Amino acid sequence: MKQEIKGISCEVKNCIHHDMSNCCTAGSIKVGSTNAKSMSETNCETFECNDCCTNS
């Protein structure tokens, strides 16, 4: 079982690092973008699609 990163809440259910208690189990995370001026301009660059993802 992967260990969660304490204090990181994640609701992205189609990420391989998401667990069922809305925690992140990645070893570490990277958040971008370097030029963000608002919360909506940031994103998790550690995201990896799990088996629930489909190609459109």
Secondary structure, DSSP 8 states (H G I E B T S, - for coil): -----TT-B---TTBTTB-TTSBB-SSS--EE-TT--SGGG-EETT--B-TT----
